[in-house]
Amino acid sequence: MHFFIFKYFNIIAAILLIFTIQPLYSLQAKTLISAQVSLLKSNNKKEADRLYKQGVNEYQNSQFQQALITFQKALAIYQKIASFSDVAKCLRTIGNTHYQISNYSQALNSLNQALIIYRDIGNSQKVVYTLNTLGAVYNQLSQYSQAINSYQQALVISQKINDRKATLITLNNIGTIYQSQSQYDEAIKYYYQSFKISKEIGDSEYIGASLNNIGIIYDLTGKYYQAIDFYQQSLAFTKSAKNLKEQGQILNNIGLVYHSLGQYDAALKYYQQALAIRKKVSDRVGEGRTLHNIGFTYSNKKQYFRAISSYQQAIVVFRTIGKQSSLGNSLNNIGYK
């Protein structure tokens, strides 16, 4: 009898051993698996971040087609590990890249996907910036009502979250829509509102941008010397902000005014300054446009071989970066010669 009890006890002990050790083993296994999954996810995140950074560098060097390939690789990883904020960031950057090379339908597709995610995760600031980029795309497509709608949504949100920089950017962008429709009084009204806020927050870069845009309106309305005055003020602020890319844009704009005044040598002087800066900062789109403008100026001076040379250089740049609309303009002008 005692033997039976002993056996029974051991059986119970064995059963208890099985049921106590087994969960411990499963917990250890689960912990190990969880750690391995976390490590794998962390490694994947690091690789995606590396690819994204590489894509940004390519974008900044105007290697837009290569940047798109790199961003797509990063996007695939972010989607795999369900890093939603990074997915949205990558989609927005892909949209910006398509915008740069005039692939507007692809830009809209990526930006709208990013917008949905940013709204879902409650990132109001990124919603504002994505809406602003969408507005810019609609502007290029001449879909002005959609552009204004995007900007108005962005304006409401930026004011609600008290993001003054986003507000001044949005006001500026609304001005560009009215400018595109030749409603210059409305455009300059928004540019001045943007200028006022940029002064209040003391941001030299955006003060310069607002002054540049006011200068564009004076240029477009034939008030050339007022335009030059605002461009020169803008140039001073962008130099203070050490924004070389904007300096290149403003110098190019000053060249355009002197071209309109028929002062071709002065125009060329500013174009050459703009070209040097744009090459320095790898602003290939800007480089191509300035080369095109130089060609146009030489054409007006009846120096046709120099004009053709400049157009050919512009064509090489636009082909390299895939800027088809600008490429067509340069090809058209060189054909005209």
Secondary structure, 3 states (H helix, E strand, C coil): CHHHHHHHHHHHHHHHHHHHHHHHHHHHHHHHHHHHHHHHHHHHHHHHHHHHHHHHHHHHCCCHHHHHHHHHHHHHHHHHCCCHHHHHHHHHHHHHHHHHCCCHHHHHHHHHHHHHHHHHHCCHHHHHHHHHHHHHHHHHCCCHHHHHHHHHHHHHHHHHCCCHHHHHHHHHHHHHHHHHCCCHHHHHHHHHHHHHHHHHCCCHHHHHHHHHHHHHHHHHCCCHHHHHHHHHHHHHHHHHCCCHHHHHHHHHHHHHHHHHCCCHHHHHHHHHHHHHHHHHCCCHHHHHHHHHHHHHHHHHCCCHHHHHHHHHHHHHHHHHHCCHHHHHHHHHHHHHC
